[in-house]
Structure formats: C-alpha cells, structure tokens
Amino acid sequence: MSESIHHDKTDGFKELESMLLNSVNADFSGADRDLLNSLLRESADARAFASELLFDDALLADSLSTEAAEASFRDKASSRQNSTVWIRIAAVVVICLIPLGWMVSHQGSTQTIETTVASIQGTNRITGLKHGQTFQIGERVEIERGRAVLRFASGAKFAIEAPASFVITGPNGADLDVGRATIRVPGEIKGFTLVTPTEKIVDLGTAFGIEVAENGTTSVAVFEGEVELLGASRARRIFAGQSTQSTQSKLPAQSIPHLVDAFLNTWETSFGVESVRGDLRVSRPGERLAPGLVIDSSSLLLFPERENVTLPEGYALNSTRTGLHQYPFRSQIEYLTESLTVDSYLLQYHPGVKTSSSKDRVFTAELHFDRPVVGLILRPDQLDASDAVLAMPGAQLKNISRRGINKDDQVELSDDRRTLYIRMSIQDSVDQIRVLVEAGA
Amino acid sequence: MNLSTPDNNPDASFVSALTRLQSRLRGYCQAALGHGDEAAEALQRTNITLWKKSEDWDPKQDFSRWAISIARFEVLGVVRDRQRTHQRFIFDPDVAEQMVDEASELVTPSSDRQEALEFCLAKVSQKNRDLLTAYFVRGETFQEIATTTGRGLSALKVAMMRLRGSLRSCIESQIGKEASA
C-alpha cells in the first residue's frame, strides 16, 4: 500500500476509526454498533482499514505491556531478594501471555522454568490439602472444609475458606467460581487478577475481600489500596473502605455497605495466623496501618507489619531461642549470624486514657503461626530502633512510651517455633513486643 | 475457565514457533473480532488447540499458516457460540466472518508489522506512550484518562486519533522501505 493511497483511505475512515476506538466504552450505543457494522458490511476498503487498525492495536498493546512488565521486573529484581522463582517465571510467562506461559512452563528437562505457580503456605482445619502442596497453571482446587492460604509465585497471598472452588490461571491470578477469600498483594507487586462468573477484579496494589456466591454474585470489599473492576464494559476503580456487588457480567457493579466481618477469618489467615486463643485479636482492616492510634482496653492486638524484610547479618534481637522469655532482658541480646528475611508483627496492649486504678490486669493468649517464629524484640530501645525497617509507614508509634514488656510479663515460644504463649500483667499503659516470623518461600 | 493439564509434551521447536507467533495471533483474533474479550477468548482457545494438536505439526511446514488455519476455526467458534447464546458483540456474525478473511492478509510473515511498529513506537514521546498504555494496556476509558491527566475529553480523543494516524503512517512507510530494500 502506498503512503498516498493510505492517507486517502484514512481520511475517509475517521468516523470508523472513532467508532472502533469507542466500541468498548459504556456509552457506545446500539445505534453506534449498527452503524459500525453497516459500514463494514458495505465496504471492503472499510474492512481492510478496520482489520489493519485492530491488528496494529493488538501489536501495540503487546509491545507496551511487555515494556511495562520488563520495567516492573527490573525494578523488582533490584529491590527484592529471594525472588528467583518469580523472576524466572516472569521472564517468559508473564511478559508473554498466560495461556502460552502455561504451555511453556510444562516443558521437559531442556527448560529451566519452574512449573509451580502457587503453593499452600498455611492451613486451618482443612481437609484434602496440605501445607506445602504446590499447584500448576490450570489446576482446580476444591476446599470442602477449613481455610488455606496460597502464596502465588508473584508474591500475592490468597486466603480462602470453605466451601470454595477455584482454578489457578497463572503466577498472578485465579478464576474463583465460589468461595470467600482475602487477597493481599504486598510490596510493589500489582496486577493480581481474579475472574468470577460475574466480575473481573484486578489488584492495583492492595488488600481486598471477595465473596462469590453459588449463583455467581460477586461481592468485593477493598481493605487497603485500590482495585479495578473490569467485568462491565466500562472499568471502575474502587478504593479502601468501599464495597461493591456484581450480579451479572457486563452490568456495572453496585455499591453496597462496607462490611468486613465476613472476611475477618481469611484476613487473619492471609497473614499466616492459623489461630488465636484467649485475650487476643488480630487487628481489623483499617486498624492495621496505624497501631499507635488503635485503642482497645479489652484485649491484646496483633498488628501484621511489613513483610519480606531482609534483616542483615549482625542485626540485634532480644531472642532467637525457644522457651520462656521474661524480665530482665538485659542479657538477652542476640545477633543474627546470617541475613534473615522475615514478616513482622507488633503485639500491643493500648488502653488509651490512664485511669487512677493501679491494679494489674492479666491477659493470656495463644498465638499460632503457619511458619516458624525466628526472633523476638522485647526491649523498648530495640523496638524503637527496629521501627524504621519493620513498622508500617505511618504507624504513629512515636508518642508511645513504656513499650516492651515488663517485670511480670512472660512470652514462651514452643519447641516447634509456631506457637507463642503470652501472659501480660498490665496496668493502664501501653505494652508492645515485636514477633518476627520466617517469610514464606 | 478450567485448563486441563495436557498429556502431550511438545518439543522446543513448537514452543519457540508458538511464542514467536503470539503477537500476530492476538492481532489476528482482534482484527477479526474487534476490541473486547471475544478476541482474548479466541486466542485462549487457539493456544489450547494448538497445544493439543502439536503432534500434527511438521516442523518443515510453515507454522504460521498452520496456526492461523486453527485460529480461524476458533474465531468462528467464538462467533457461533455467542450467536447460540444470543450474545451480541461488537461485530455482527456476518461481519465477523468477513473480517476474518481480512485478518488473514495481515499475518503473513512478509508483512512484519510488529518490527515496524516497534521501530515507530520508539519515536513516540513519553507523554503519548503513557496515553497509549492507559488506553490499550490498562483499558482505561477516555473519561478516566481525562480525569487522571486533567486533559479535556475532546482534546484527548483528538490526540489519540492523531497519534494513531502518525503511527500508522510510520508503519506503512517502514513496511514500504523494507519491501523495496
């Protein structure tokens, strides 16, 4: 095609081009569609022009998304350690296409690409699945009882409770047919995609809850960050504190009251907390980001903090040992002999206003993690010193005095390192300790 | 969507050929079915069928021709399925069938639009790349892009049309140069 002829054709098809560009937008009417089809039906030149335009758009989208993915992975590779599996998969699977990635990942011994794209990090009273079990693209997972948290190769955490049925569609996505789940996508990772019978949800750096009923109705509650809904012809973003419900694909999701209680179990599980007993609860969505502002005089609170933090060799903790830890802690300082990647949790009692009562109140609790506890920070000075790397940004801890635990407090770590027994004798002041758990693989 | 695990295990030359053809297969499906998820569904089906039929492919045979014949079948399958369930999409079934024929003309290896496009894309400013990425990769509507960027809706649409016009001219020019070289 010569350039002059091309320009002639293009000039005659401005309206056609405009319609093709607008064809996926919600304001593209039935009349617009009829006109578009009529133009194409009647003119071979129009069809040639339109097909060329659409073909180029696909190539353009591929080029731009490959560029974006490569840039994202370059950034991630330079900022994160222990991401070998994800990078290896990403190089072929994510930058290209999920279906093709699935094919490539099933190659024989000549390929070096990992086939596993998700694994079970933790379980709670579950049947049929076990800790460490791995999954490949295309595998369907059915859960009849209990809860599980899957860690995707991308780093996304997918905590789901029975009854549930879903298919792993890639290292950063799944098709959820039925079930209730919390999805958390920590750090710089974005783009986790969940497809349900009535909605398509894309994470934009976030934590959100989702429930898919038997009839496909999909409810989404955003806890942190934002997500994009792509199920209707027009995309919609929803933000922390907002909830929607989608009853039919292609129809826009409706706003509903933001109720999070239904998701608290999976929210807890998503942080690797298998169970809590006694006078302890895990902070709710919204509370997690600013523990210094959360007042609760009736129980201890556990705030999941930063994840996948690599502490360098020589980093000082109060203890890495199992057994009983109690006052005084002066002699209990240990230094890491090698770097360690951890998830951090702040355990806090914060009653708010001081009362005149000087009587101690005793709180006891048991806390079970799905991975081993590798260290404890118990002293106020070390809590202060570790805030910069382990506390959530904006945690509002500056004005809290008397951190750490006191004379009559006890913390015991079980031999298998997964259970903490806590006994805190508290007057009306703040107590805090930090628990470091081995980051998931 | 539930992908079953394939029993066969195609050799490296098949995977390599399929990888190289992905962009053009996507372009083929989109050219036939328009923007929207029908094209993605057709590509998904095509990849799965190609994988299942990998043993039928003779490496001495032109892979793209063989793959496109399968893609054509899958595109028309999507049209038929949607028709059966009375779902309307961008192109009416008779138009989609005509568009399939047009699309076939674009996939031949001699007209390598991908290379030309990448050459031309490299000349686009970052601001315009951001606009293209927002629309074509993230799937944002013009209204959303206008809100995010603070640009007027009409100005944005005009800018997109101009940008695509420039890219199109550049691609045609590149392909013309390659053909005459």
Chai-1 contact restraints between the chains, C-beta under 6 A:
chainA,res_idxA,chainB,res_idxB,connection_type,confidence,min_distance_angstrom,max_distance_angstrom,comment,restraint_id
A,E3,B,E172,contact,1.0,0.0,6.0,A-B,restraint_1
A,E3,B,S173,contact,1.0,0.0,6.0,A-B,restraint_2
A,H6,B,E172,contact,1.0,0.0,6.0,A-B,restraint_3
A,S23,B,G34,contact,1.0,0.0,6.0,A-B,restraint_4
A,S23,B,H35,contact,1.0,0.0,6.0,A-B,restraint_5
A,S23,B,I90,contact,1.0,0.0,6.0,A-B,restraint_6
A,V24,B,H35,contact,1.0,0.0,6.0,A-B,restraint_7
A,V24,B,G36,contact,1.0,0.0,6.0,A-B,restraint_8
A,N25,B,T141,contact,1.0,0.0,6.0,A-B,restraint_9
A,N37,B,D92,contact,1.0,0.0,6.0,A-B,restraint_10
A,N37,B,V95,contact,1.0,0.0,6.0,A-B,restraint_11
A,L40,B,V95,contact,1.0,0.0,6.0,A-B,restraint_12
A,R41,B,V95,contact,1.0,0.0,6.0,A-B,restraint_13
A,R47,B,Q98,contact,1.0,0.0,6.0,A-B,restraint_14
A,R47,B,E102,contact,1.0,0.0,6.0,A-B,restraint_15
A,A48,B,E102,contact,1.0,0.0,6.0,A-B,restraint_16
A,S51,B,A31,contact,1.0,0.0,6.0,A-B,restraint_17
A,S51,B,M99,contact,1.0,0.0,6.0,A-B,restraint_18
A,S51,B,E102,contact,1.0,0.0,6.0,A-B,restraint_19
A,S51,B,A103,contact,1.0,0.0,6.0,A-B,restraint_20
A,L54,B,Q30,contact,1.0,0.0,6.0,A-B,restraint_21
A,L54,B,A31,contact,1.0,0.0,6.0,A-B,restraint_22
A,F55,B,G27,contact,1.0,0.0,6.0,A-B,restraint_23
A,F55,B,A31,contact,1.0,0.0,6.0,A-B,restraint_24
A,F55,B,L106,contact,1.0,0.0,6.0,A-B,restraint_25
A,A58,B,R26,contact,1.0,0.0,6.0,A-B,restraint_26
A,A58,B,G27,contact,1.0,0.0,6.0,A-B,restraint_27
A,A58,B,Q30,contact,1.0,0.0,6.0,A-B,restraint_28
A,L59,B,S23,contact,1.0,0.0,6.0,A-B,restraint_29
A,L59,B,G27,contact,1.0,0.0,6.0,A-B,restraint_30
A,L59,B,R113,contact,1.0,0.0,6.0,A-B,restraint_31
A,L59,B,Q114,contact,1.0,0.0,6.0,A-B,restraint_32
A,L59,B,L117,contact,1.0,0.0,6.0,A-B,restraint_33
A,L60,B,F136,contact,1.0,0.0,6.0,A-B,restraint_34
A,A61,B,F136,contact,1.0,0.0,6.0,A-B,restraint_35
A,A61,B,V137,contact,1.0,0.0,6.0,A-B,restraint_36
A,D62,B,S23,contact,1.0,0.0,6.0,A-B,restraint_37
A,S63,B,E118,contact,1.0,0.0,6.0,A-B,restraint_38
A,S63,B,L121,contact,1.0,0.0,6.0,A-B,restraint_39
A,L64,B,L132,contact,1.0,0.0,6.0,A-B,restraint_40
A,L64,B,T133,contact,1.0,0.0,6.0,A-B,restraint_41
A,L64,B,V137,contact,1.0,0.0,6.0,A-B,restraint_42
A,S65,B,V137,contact,1.0,0.0,6.0,A-B,restraint_43
A,C96,B,Q22,contact,1.0,0.0,6.0,A-B,restraint_44
A,L97,B,Q22,contact,1.0,0.0,6.0,A-B,restraint_45
A,P99,B,Q44,contact,1.0,0.0,6.0,A-B,restraint_46
A,P99,B,N47,contact,1.0,0.0,6.0,A-B,restraint_47
A,L100,B,Q22,contact,1.0,0.0,6.0,A-B,restraint_48
A,L100,B,N47,contact,1.0,0.0,6.0,A-B,restraint_49
A,M103,B,W51,contact,1.0,0.0,6.0,A-B,restraint_50
A,V104,B,V15,contact,1.0,0.0,6.0,A-B,restraint_51
A,G108,B,N9,contact,1.0,0.0,6.0,A-B,restraint_52
A,T110,B,A12,contact,1.0,0.0,6.0,A-B,restraint_53
A,G138,B,L3,contact,1.0,0.0,6.0,A-B,restraint_54
A,G138,B,T5,contact,1.0,0.0,6.0,A-B,restraint_55
A,R140,B,N2,contact,1.0,0.0,6.0,A-B,restraint_56
A,V167,B,N2,contact,1.0,0.0,6.0,A-B,restraint_57
A,D175,B,M1,contact,1.0,0.0,6.0,A-B,restraint_58
A,R234,B,T141,contact,1.0,0.0,6.0,A-B,restraint_59
A,A235,B,G139,contact,1.0,0.0,6.0,A-B,restraint_60
